[in-house]
Amino acid sequence: MFWDQLLKSWQINLPMIRSRFPHADERALDALHQGHQSFAELMARTHDLTLREAREEVEDWLHILHISRCDRSDAA
C-alpha cells in the first residue's frame, strides 16, 4: 500500500507534505502514523477545509505522489 511507503520515508516526504499543505506542522507526522483518516481530519482543521474537501485533497495528493514515483521507477 502506498500509505505504508509514505510512512517509511516520511522525512523525505515532509517537504512535499508542507508544499501541498502549508499549515502542516509536527502534528502532521503523528496524524500520518495514525492513518489516512487522522491525517485528513488534521488537514481539514488546519487548512479551513471540510472533512470531505480534506479527504479529496489528500487523495489527490497521494495520487500525484504515486504517479510521480511510478514514472521515476519506469524511467530507471
Distance bins in CASP14 RR format, pairs under 12 A and 6 or more apart:
PFRMAT RR
TARGET T0000
AUTHOR 0000-0000-0000
RMODE 2
METHOD distances of the structure
MODEL  1
1 7 0 0 0 0 1 0 0 0 0 0 0
1 8 0 0 0 0 0 1 0 0 0 0 0
1 35 0 0 0 0 0 1 0 0 0 0 0
1 36 0 0 0 0 1 0 0 0 0 0 0
1 62 0 0 0 0 0 1 0 0 0 0 0
1 66 0 0 0 0 0 1 0 0 0 0 0
2 8 0 0 0 0 0 1 0 0 0 0 0
2 9 0 0 0 0 0 1 0 0 0 0 0
2 13 0 0 0 0 0 1 0 0 0 0 0
2 36 0 0 0 0 0 1 0 0 0 0 0
2 58 0 0 0 0 0 1 0 0 0 0 0
2 59 0 0 0 0 0 1 0 0 0 0 0
2 61 0 0 0 0 0 1 0 0 0 0 0
2 62 1 0 0 1 0 0 0 0 0 0 0
2 63 0 0 0 0 1 0 0 0 0 0 0
2 64 0 0 0 0 0 1 0 0 0 0 0
2 65 1 0 0 1 0 0 0 0 0 0 0
2 66 1 0 1 0 0 0 0 0 0 0 0
2 67 0 0 0 0 0 1 0 0 0 0 0
2 68 0 0 0 0 0 1 0 0 0 0 0
2 69 0 0 0 0 1 0 0 0 0 0 0
2 70 0 0 0 0 1 0 0 0 0 0 0
3 9 0 0 0 0 0 1 0 0 0 0 0
3 10 0 0 0 0 0 1 0 0 0 0 0
3 13 0 0 0 0 0 1 0 0 0 0 0
3 31 0 0 0 0 0 1 0 0 0 0 0
3 32 0 0 0 0 1 0 0 0 0 0 0
3 33 0 0 0 0 0 1 0 0 0 0 0
3 34 0 0 0 0 0 1 0 0 0 0 0
3 35 1 0 0 1 0 0 0 0 0 0 0
3 36 1 0 1 0 0 0 0 0 0 0 0
3 37 0 0 0 0 0 1 0 0 0 0 0
3 38 0 0 0 0 0 1 0 0 0 0 0
3 39 0 0 0 0 1 0 0 0 0 0 0
3 40 0 0 0 0 0 1 0 0 0 0 0
3 58 0 0 0 0 0 1 0 0 0 0 0
3 59 0 0 0 0 0 1 0 0 0 0 0
3 61 0 0 0 0 0 1 0 0 0 0 0
3 62 1 0 0 1 0 0 0 0 0 0 0
3 65 0 0 0 0 0 1 0 0 0 0 0
3 66 0 0 0 0 0 1 0 0 0 0 0
4 10 0 0 0 0 0 1 0 0 0 0 0
4 32 0 0 0 0 0 1 0 0 0 0 0
4 33 0 0 0 0 0 1 0 0 0 0 0
4 35 0 0 0 0 0 1 0 0 0 0 0
4 36 0 0 0 0 0 1 0 0 0 0 0
4 62 0 0 0 0 0 1 0 0 0 0 0
5 12 0 0 0 0 0 1 0 0 0 0 0
5 13 0 0 0 0 1 0 0 0 0 0 0
5 32 0 0 0 0 0 1 0 0 0 0 0
5 62 0 0 0 0 0 1 0 0 0 0 0
5 65 0 0 0 0 1 0 0 0 0 0 0
5 66 0 0 0 0 1 0 0 0 0 0 0
5 69 1 0 0 1 0 0 0 0 0 0 0
5 70 0 0 0 0 0 1 0 0 0 0 0
5 73 0 0 0 0 0 1 0 0 0 0 0
6 12 0 0 0 0 1 0 0 0 0 0 0
6 13 1 0 1 0 0 0 0 0 0 0 0
6 14 0 0 0 0 0 1 0 0 0 0 0
6 16 0 0 0 0 1 0 0 0 0 0 0
6 17 0 0 0 0 1 0 0 0 0 0 0
6 28 0 0 0 0 0 1 0 0 0 0 0
6 29 0 0 0 0 0 1 0 0 0 0 0
6 31 0 0 0 0 0 1 0 0 0 0 0
6 32 1 0 0 1 0 0 0 0 0 0 0
6 33 0 0 0 0 0 1 0 0 0 0 0
6 35 0 0 0 0 0 1 0 0 0 0 0
6 36 0 0 0 0 1 0 0 0 0 0 0
6 39 0 0 0 0 1 0 0 0 0 0 0
6 58 0 0 0 0 0 1 0 0 0 0 0
6 61 0 0 0 0 0 1 0 0 0 0 0
6 62 1 0 0 1 0 0 0 0 0 0 0
6 65 1 0 0 1 0 0 0 0 0 0 0
6 66 0 0 0 0 1 0 0 0 0 0 0
6 69 0 0 0 0 1 0 0 0 0 0 0
7 13 0 0 0 0 1 0 0 0 0 0 0
7 14 0 0 0 0 0 1 0 0 0 0 0
7 17 0 0 0 0 0 1 0 0 0 0 0
7 28 0 0 0 0 0 1 0 0 0 0 0
7 29 0 0 0 0 1 0 0 0 0 0 0
7 30 0 0 0 0 0 1 0 0 0 0 0
7 31 0 0 0 0 0 1 0 0 0 0 0
7 32 1 0 0 1 0 0 0 0 0 0 0
7 33 1 0 0 1 0 0 0 0 0 0 0
7 34 0 0 0 0 0 1 0 0 0 0 0
7 35 0 0 0 0 1 0 0 0 0 0 0
7 36 0 0 0 0 0 1 0 0 0 0 0
7 39 0 0 0 0 0 1 0 0 0 0 0
8 32 0 0 0 0 0 1 0 0 0 0 0
8 33 0 0 0 0 0 1 0 0 0 0 0
9 15 0 0 0 0 0 1 0 0 0 0 0
9 16 0 0 0 0 0 1 0 0 0 0 0
9 17 0 0 0 0 0 1 0 0 0 0 0
9 32 0 0 0 0 0 1 0 0 0 0 0
9 65 0 0 0 0 0 1 0 0 0 0 0
9 69 0 0 0 0 0 1 0 0 0 0 0
10 16 0 0 0 0 0 1 0 0 0 0 0
10 17 0 0 0 0 1 0 0 0 0 0 0
10 18 0 0 0 0 0 1 0 0 0 0 0
10 24 0 0 0 0 0 1 0 0 0 0 0
10 26 0 0 0 0 0 1 0 0 0 0 0
10 28 0 0 0 0 1 0 0 0 0 0 0
10 29 1 0 0 1 0 0 0 0 0 0 0
10 30 0 0 0 0 0 1 0 0 0 0 0
10 31 0 0 0 0 0 1 0 0 0 0 0
10 32 1 0 0 1 0 0 0 0 0 0 0
10 33 0 0 0 0 1 0 0 0 0 0 0
10 39 0 0 0 0 0 1 0 0 0 0 0
11 17 0 0 0 0 0 1 0 0 0 0 0
11 29 0 0 0 0 1 0 0 0 0 0 0
11 32 0 0 0 0 0 1 0 0 0 0 0
12 65 0 0 0 0 0 1 0 0 0 0 0
12 69 0 0 0 0 0 1 0 0 0 0 0
13 19 0 0 0 0 1 0 0 0 0 0 0
13 20 0 0 0 0 0 1 0 0 0 0 0
13 21 0 0 0 0 0 1 0 0 0 0 0
13 24 0 0 0 0 0 1 0 0 0 0 0
13 28 0 0 0 0 0 1 0 0 0 0 0
13 29 0 0 0 0 1 0 0 0 0 0 0
13 32 0 0 0 0 1 0 0 0 0 0 0
13 39 0 0 0 0 0 1 0 0 0 0 0
13 61 0 0 0 0 0 1 0 0 0 0 0
13 62 0 0 0 0 0 1 0 0 0 0 0
13 65 1 0 0 1 0 0 0 0 0 0 0
13 66 0 0 0 0 0 1 0 0 0 0 0
13 68 0 0 0 0 0 1 0 0 0 0 0
13 69 0 0 0 0 0 1 0 0 0 0 0
14 20 0 0 0 0 0 1 0 0 0 0 0
14 21 0 0 0 0 0 1 0 0 0 0 0
14 24 0 0 0 0 1 0 0 0 0 0 0
14 25 0 0 0 0 0 1 0 0 0 0 0
14 26 0 0 0 0 1 0 0 0 0 0 0
14 28 1 0 0 1 0 0 0 0 0 0 0
14 29 1 0 0 1 0 0 0 0 0 0 0
14 32 0 0 0 0 1 0 0 0 0 0 0
15 21 0 0 0 0 0 1 0 0 0 0 0
15 22 0 0 0 0 0 1 0 0 0 0 0
15 24 0 0 0 0 0 1 0 0 0 0 0
15 28 0 0 0 0 0 1 0 0 0 0 0
16 22 0 0 0 0 0 1 0 0 0 0 0
16 24 0 0 0 0 0 1 0 0 0 0 0
16 28 0 0 0 0 0 1 0 0 0 0 0
16 32 0 0 0 0 0 1 0 0 0 0 0
16 61 0 0 0 0 1 0 0 0 0 0 0
16 62 0 0 0 0 0 1 0 0 0 0 0
16 64 0 0 0 0 1 0 0 0 0 0 0
16 65 1 0 0 1 0 0 0 0 0 0 0
16 68 0 0 0 0 1 0 0 0 0 0 0
16 69 0 0 0 0 0 1 0 0 0 0 0
17 23 0 0 0 0 0 1 0 0 0 0 0
17 24 1 0 1 0 0 0 0 0 0 0 0
17 25 0 0 0 0 0 1 0 0 0 0 0
17 26 0 0 0 0 0 1 0 0 0 0 0
17 27 0 0 0 0 0 1 0 0 0 0 0
17 28 1 0 1 0 0 0 0 0 0 0 0
17 29 0 0 0 0 1 0 0 0 0 0 0
17 31 0 0 0 0 0 1 0 0 0 0 0
17 32 1 0 0 1 0 0 0 0 0 0 0
17 39 0 0 0 0 1 0 0 0 0 0 0
17 42 0 0 0 0 0 1 0 0 0 0 0
17 43 0 0 0 0 1 0 0 0 0 0 0
17 46 0 0 0 0 0 1 0 0 0 0 0
17 47 0 0 0 0 0 1 0 0 0 0 0
17 57 0 0 0 0 0 1 0 0 0 0 0
17 58 0 0 0 0 1 0 0 0 0 0 0
17 61 0 0 0 0 1 0 0 0 0 0 0
17 62 0 0 0 0 0 1 0 0 0 0 0
17 65 0 0 0 0 1 0 0 0 0 0 0
18 24 1 0 1 0 0 0 0 0 0 0 0
18 25 0 0 0 0 1 0 0 0 0 0 0
18 26 0 0 0 0 0 1 0 0 0 0 0
18 28 0 0 0 0 1 0 0 0 0 0 0
18 29 0 0 0 0 0 1 0 0 0 0 0
18 43 0 0 0 0 0 1 0 0 0 0 0
18 46 0 0 0 0 0 1 0 0 0 0 0
18 47 0 0 0 0 0 1 0 0 0 0 0
18 61 0 0 0 0 0 1 0 0 0 0 0
19 61 0 0 0 0 1 0 0 0 0 0 0
19 64 0 0 0 0 0 1 0 0 0 0 0
19 65 0 0 0 0 0 1 0 0 0 0 0
20 28 0 0 0 0 0 1 0 0 0 0 0
20 39 0 0 0 0 0 1 0 0 0 0 0
20 43 0 0 0 0 1 0 0 0 0 0 0
20 47 0 0 0 0 1 0 0 0 0 0 0
20 54 0 0 0 0 0 1 0 0 0 0 0
20 57 1 0 0 1 0 0 0 0 0 0 0
20 58 0 0 0 0 1 0 0 0 0 0 0
20 59 0 0 0 0 0 1 0 0 0 0 0
20 60 0 0 0 0 1 0 0 0 0 0 0
20 61 1 0 1 0 0 0 0 0 0 0 0
20 62 0 0 0 0 1 0 0 0 0 0 0
20 63 0 0 0 0 0 1 0 0 0 0 0
20 64 0 0 0 0 1 0 0 0 0 0 0
20 65 0 0 0 0 1 0 0 0 0 0 0
21 27 0 0 0 0 0 1 0 0 0 0 0
21 28 1 0 0 1 0 0 0 0 0 0 0
21 31 0 0 0 0 0 1 0 0 0 0 0
21 32 0 0 0 0 0 1 0 0 0 0 0
21 39 0 0 0 0 1 0 0 0 0 0 0
21 40 0 0 0 0 0 1 0 0 0 0 0
21 42 0 0 0 0 1 0 0 0 0 0 0
21 43 1 0 1 0 0 0 0 0 0 0 0
21 44 0 0 0 0 0 1 0 0 0 0 0
21 45 0 0 0 0 0 1 0 0 0 0 0
21 46 1 0 0 1 0 0 0 0 0 0 0
21 47 1 0 0 1 0 0 0 0 0 0 0
21 48 0 0 0 0 0 1 0 0 0 0 0
21 49 0 0 0 0 1 0 0 0 0 0 0
21 54 0 0 0 0 1 0 0 0 0 0 0
21 57 1 0 0 1 0 0 0 0 0 0 0
21 58 0 0 0 0 1 0 0 0 0 0 0
21 60 0 0 0 0 0 1 0 0 0 0 0
21 61 1 0 0 1 0 0 0 0 0 0 0
21 62 0 0 0 0 0 1 0 0 0 0 0
22 28 0 0 0 0 0 1 0 0 0 0 0
22 43 0 0 0 0 0 1 0 0 0 0 0
22 46 0 0 0 0 1 0 0 0 0 0 0
22 47 0 0 0 0 1 0 0 0 0 0 0
22 48 0 0 0 0 0 1 0 0 0 0 0
23 42 0 0 0 0 1 0 0 0 0 0 0
23 43 0 0 0 0 1 0 0 0 0 0 0
23 44 0 0 0 0 0 1 0 0 0 0 0
23 45 0 0 0 0 1 0 0 0 0 0 0
23 46 1 0 1 0 0 0 0 0 0 0 0
23 47 1 0 1 0 0 0 0 0 0 0 0
23 48 0 0 0 0 1 0 0 0 0 0 0
23 49 0 0 0 0 0 1 0 0 0 0 0
23 54 0 0 0 0 0 1 0 0 0 0 0
24 30 0 0 0 0 0 1 0 0 0 0 0
24 31 0 0 0 0 1 0 0 0 0 0 0
24 32 0 0 0 0 1 0 0 0 0 0 0
24 39 0 0 0 0 1 0 0 0 0 0 0
24 42 1 0 0 1 0 0 0 0 0 0 0
24 43 1 0 0 1 0 0 0 0 0 0 0
24 45 0 0 0 0 0 1 0 0 0 0 0
24 46 1 0 0 1 0 0 0 0 0 0 0
24 47 0 0 0 0 1 0 0 0 0 0 0
24 54 0 0 0 0 0 1 0 0 0 0 0
24 57 0 0 0 0 0 1 0 0 0 0 0
24 58 0 0 0 0 0 1 0 0 0 0 0
24 61 0 0 0 0 0 1 0 0 0 0 0
25 31 0 0 0 0 0 1 0 0 0 0 0
25 42 0 0 0 0 1 0 0 0 0 0 0
25 43 0 0 0 0 0 1 0 0 0 0 0
25 45 0 0 0 0 0 1 0 0 0 0 0
25 46 1 0 0 1 0 0 0 0 0 0 0
25 47 0 0 0 0 0 1 0 0 0 0 0
26 32 0 0 0 0 0 1 0 0 0 0 0
26 33 0 0 0 0 0 1 0 0 0 0 0
26 42 0 0 0 0 0 1 0 0 0 0 0
26 46 0 0 0 0 0 1 0 0 0 0 0
27 33 0 0 0 0 0 1 0 0 0 0 0
27 34 0 0 0 0 0 1 0 0 0 0 0
27 38 0 0 0 0 1 0 0 0 0 0 0
27 39 0 0 0 0 1 0 0 0 0 0 0
27 41 0 0 0 0 0 1 0 0 0 0 0
27 42 1 0 1 0 0 0 0 0 0 0 0
27 43 0 0 0 0 0 1 0 0 0 0 0
27 45 0 0 0 0 1 0 0 0 0 0 0
27 46 1 0 0 1 0 0 0 0 0 0 0
28 34 0 0 0 0 0 1 0 0 0 0 0
28 35 0 0 0 0 0 1 0 0 0 0 0
28 38 0 0 0 0 1 0 0 0 0 0 0
28 39 1 0 0 1 0 0 0 0 0 0 0
28 40 0 0 0 0 0 1 0 0 0 0 0
28 41 0 0 0 0 0 1 0 0 0 0 0
28 42 1 0 0 1 0 0 0 0 0 0 0
28 43 1 0 0 1 0 0 0 0 0 0 0
28 45 0 0 0 0 0 1 0 0 0 0 0
28 46 0 0 0 0 1 0 0 0 0 0 0
28 47 0 0 0 0 0 1 0 0 0 0 0
28 58 0 0 0 0 0 1 0 0 0 0 0
29 35 0 0 0 0 0 1 0 0 0 0 0
29 38 0 0 0 0 0 1 0 0 0 0 0
29 39 0 0 0 0 1 0 0 0 0 0 0
29 42 0 0 0 0 0 1 0 0 0 0 0
30 38 1 0 0 1 0 0 0 0 0 0 0
30 39 0 0 0 0 1 0 0 0 0 0 0
30 41 0 0 0 0 0 1 0 0 0 0 0
30 42 0 0 0 0 1 0 0 0 0 0 0
31 37 0 0 0 0 1 0 0 0 0 0 0
31 38 1 0 1 0 0 0 0 0 0 0 0
31 39 1 0 1 0 0 0 0 0 0 0 0
31 40 0 0 0 0 1 0 0 0 0 0 0
31 41 1 0 0 1 0 0 0 0 0 0 0
31 42 1 0 1 0 0 0 0 0 0 0 0
31 43 0 0 0 0 1 0 0 0 0 0 0
31 44 0 0 0 0 0 1 0 0 0 0 0
31 45 0 0 0 0 1 0 0 0 0 0 0
31 46 0 0 0 0 1 0 0 0 0 0 0
31 54 0 0 0 0 0 1 0 0 0 0 0
31 58 0 0 0 0 0 1 0 0 0 0 0
32 38 1 0 0 1 0 0 0 0 0 0 0
32 39 1 0 1 0 0 0 0 0 0 0 0
32 40 0 0 0 0 0 1 0 0 0 0 0
32 41 0 0 0 0 0 1 0 0 0 0 0
32 42 0 0 0 0 1 0 0 0 0 0 0
32 43 0 0 0 0 0 1 0 0 0 0 0
32 58 0 0 0 0 0 1 0 0 0 0 0
32 62 0 0 0 0 0 1 0 0 0 0 0
33 39 0 0 0 0 1 0 0 0 0 0 0
33 42 0 0 0 0 0 1 0 0 0 0 0
34 40 0 0 0 0 0 1 0 0 0 0 0
34 41 0 0 0 0 1 0 0 0 0 0 0
34 42 0 0 0 0 1 0 0 0 0 0 0
35 41 0 0 0 0 1 0 0 0 0 0 0
35 42 0 0 0 0 0 1 0 0 0 0 0
35 58 0 0 0 0 0 1 0 0 0 0 0
35 62 0 0 0 0 0 1 0 0 0 0 0
36 42 0 0 0 0 0 1 0 0 0 0 0
36 43 0 0 0 0 0 1 0 0 0 0 0
36 54 0 0 0 0 0 1 0 0 0 0 0
36 55 0 0 0 0 1 0 0 0 0 0 0
36 58 1 0 0 1 0 0 0 0 0 0 0
36 59 0 0 0 0 1 0 0 0 0 0 0
36 61 0 0 0 0 0 1 0 0 0 0 0
36 62 0 0 0 0 1 0 0 0 0 0 0
37 43 0 0 0 0 0 1 0 0 0 0 0
37 44 0 0 0 0 0 1 0 0 0 0 0
37 51 0 0 0 0 1 0 0 0 0 0 0
37 54 0 0 0 0 0 1 0 0 0 0 0
37 55 0 0 0 0 1 0 0 0 0 0 0
37 58 0 0 0 0 1 0 0 0 0 0 0
37 59 0 0 0 0 0 1 0 0 0 0 0
38 44 0 0 0 0 0 1 0 0 0 0 0
38 45 0 0 0 0 0 1 0 0 0 0 0
38 51 0 0 0 0 0 1 0 0 0 0 0
38 54 0 0 0 0 0 1 0 0 0 0 0
38 55 0 0 0 0 0 1 0 0 0 0 0
38 58 0 0 0 0 0 1 0 0 0 0 0
39 45 0 0 0 0 0 1 0 0 0 0 0
39 46 0 0 0 0 0 1 0 0 0 0 0
39 47 0 0 0 0 0 1 0 0 0 0 0
39 51 0 0 0 0 0 1 0 0 0 0 0
39 54 0 0 0 0 1 0 0 0 0 0 0
39 55 0 0 0 0 1 0 0 0 0 0 0
39 57 0 0 0 0 0 1 0 0 0 0 0
39 58 1 0 0 1 0 0 0 0 0 0 0
39 59 0 0 0 0 0 1 0 0 0 0 0
39 61 0 0 0 0 0 1 0 0 0 0 0
39 62 0 0 0 0 1 0 0 0 0 0 0
40 46 0 0 0 0 0 1 0 0 0 0 0
40 47 0 0 0 0 0 1 0 0 0 0 0
40 49 0 0 0 0 1 0 0 0 0 0 0
40 50 0 0 0 0 0 1 0 0 0 0 0
40 51 1 0 0 1 0 0 0 0 0 0 0
40 52 0 0 0 0 1 0 0 0 0 0 0
40 53 0 0 0 0 1 0 0 0 0 0 0
40 54 1 0 1 0 0 0 0 0 0 0 0
40 55 1 0 1 0 0 0 0 0 0 0 0
40 56 0 0 0 0 1 0 0 0 0 0 0
40 57 0 0 0 0 1 0 0 0 0 0 0
40 58 1 0 1 0 0 0 0 0 0 0 0
40 59 0 0 0 0 1 0 0 0 0 0 0
40 60 0 0 0 0 0 1 0 0 0 0 0
40 61 0 0 0 0 0 1 0 0 0 0 0
40 62 0 0 0 0 0 1 0 0 0 0 0
41 47 0 0 0 0 0 1 0 0 0 0 0
41 49 0 0 0 0 0 1 0 0 0 0 0
41 50 0 0 0 0 0 1 0 0 0 0 0
41 51 1 0 0 1 0 0 0 0 0 0 0
41 52 0 0 0 0 0 1 0 0 0 0 0
41 53 0 0 0 0 0 1 0 0 0 0 0
41 54 1 0 0 1 0 0 0 0 0 0 0
41 55 0 0 0 0 1 0 0 0 0 0 0
41 58 0 0 0 0 1 0 0 0 0 0 0
42 49 0 0 0 0 0 1 0 0 0 0 0
42 51 0 0 0 0 0 1 0 0 0 0 0
42 54 0 0 0 0 1 0 0 0 0 0 0
42 55 0 0 0 0 0 1 0 0 0 0 0
42 57 0 0 0 0 0 1 0 0 0 0 0
42 58 0 0 0 0 1 0 0 0 0 0 0
43 49 1 0 0 1 0 0 0 0 0 0 0
43 50 0 0 0 0 0 1 0 0 0 0 0
43 51 0 0 0 0 1 0 0 0 0 0 0
43 52 0 0 0 0 0 1 0 0 0 0 0
43 53 0 0 0 0 1 0 0 0 0 0 0
43 54 1 0 1 0 0 0 0 0 0 0 0
43 55 0 0 0 0 1 0 0 0 0 0 0
43 56 0 0 0 0 0 1 0 0 0 0 0
43 57 1 0 0 1 0 0 0 0 0 0 0
43 58 1 0 0 1 0 0 0 0 0 0 0
43 59 0 0 0 0 0 1 0 0 0 0 0
43 60 0 0 0 0 0 1 0 0 0 0 0
43 61 0 0 0 0 1 0 0 0 0 0 0
43 62 0 0 0 0 0 1 0 0 0 0 0
44 50 1 0 0 1 0 0 0 0 0 0 0
44 51 1 0 1 0 0 0 0 0 0 0 0
44 52 0 0 0 0 1 0 0 0 0 0 0
44 53 1 0 0 1 0 0 0 0 0 0 0
44 54 1 1 0 0 0 0 0 0 0 0 0
44 55 0 0 0 0 1 0 0 0 0 0 0
44 56 0 0 0 0 0 1 0 0 0 0 0
44 57 0 0 0 0 1 0 0 0 0 0 0
44 58 0 0 0 0 1 0 0 0 0 0 0
45 51 0 0 0 0 1 0 0 0 0 0 0
45 53 0 0 0 0 0 1 0 0 0 0 0
45 54 0 0 0 0 1 0 0 0 0 0 0
46 54 0 0 0 0 1 0 0 0 0 0 0
46 57 0 0 0 0 0 1 0 0 0 0 0
47 53 0 0 0 0 1 0 0 0 0 0 0
47 54 1 0 0 1 0 0 0 0 0 0 0
47 57 1 0 0 1 0 0 0 0 0 0 0
47 58 0 0 0 0 0 1 0 0 0 0 0
47 61 0 0 0 0 0 1 0 0 0 0 0
48 54 0 0 0 0 1 0 0 0 0 0 0
48 57 0 0 0 0 0 1 0 0 0 0 0
49 55 0 0 0 0 1 0 0 0 0 0 0
49 56 0 0 0 0 1 0 0 0 0 0 0
49 57 1 0 0 1 0 0 0 0 0 0 0
49 58 0 0 0 0 1 0 0 0 0 0 0
50 56 0 0 0 0 1 0 0 0 0 0 0
50 57 0 0 0 0 0 1 0 0 0 0 0
51 57 0 0 0 0 0 1 0 0 0 0 0
51 58 0 0 0 0 0 1 0 0 0 0 0
52 58 0 0 0 0 0 1 0 0 0 0 0
52 59 0 0 0 0 0 1 0 0 0 0 0
53 59 0 0 0 0 0 1 0 0 0 0 0
53 60 0 0 0 0 0 1 0 0 0 0 0
54 60 0 0 0 0 0 1 0 0 0 0 0
54 61 0 0 0 0 0 1 0 0 0 0 0
55 61 0 0 0 0 0 1 0 0 0 0 0
55 62 0 0 0 0 0 1 0 0 0 0 0
56 62 0 0 0 0 0 1 0 0 0 0 0
56 63 0 0 0 0 0 1 0 0 0 0 0
57 63 0 0 0 0 0 1 0 0 0 0 0
57 64 0 0 0 0 0 1 0 0 0 0 0
58 64 0 0 0 0 0 1 0 0 0 0 0
58 65 0 0 0 0 0 1 0 0 0 0 0
59 65 0 0 0 0 0 1 0 0 0 0 0
59 66 0 0 0 0 0 1 0 0 0 0 0
60 66 0 0 0 0 0 1 0 0 0 0 0
60 67 0 0 0 0 0 1 0 0 0 0 0
61 67 0 0 0 0 0 1 0 0 0 0 0
61 68 0 0 0 0 0 1 0 0 0 0 0
62 68 0 0 0 0 0 1 0 0 0 0 0
62 69 0 0 0 0 0 1 0 0 0 0 0
63 69 0 0 0 0 0 1 0 0 0 0 0
63 70 0 0 0 0 0 1 0 0 0 0 0
64 70 0 0 0 0 0 1 0 0 0 0 0
64 71 0 0 0 0 0 1 0 0 0 0 0
65 71 0 0 0 0 0 1 0 0 0 0 0
65 72 0 0 0 0 0 1 0 0 0 0 0
66 72 0 0 0 0 0 1 0 0 0 0 0
66 73 0 0 0 0 0 1 0 0 0 0 0
67 73 0 0 0 0 0 1 0 0 0 0 0
67 74 0 0 0 0 0 1 0 0 0 0 0
68 74 0 0 0 0 0 1 0 0 0 0 0
68 75 0 0 0 0 0 1 0 0 0 0 0
69 75 0 0 0 0 0 1 0 0 0 0 0
69 76 0 0 0 0 0 1 0 0 0 0 0
70 76 0 0 0 0 0 1 0 0 0 0 0
END
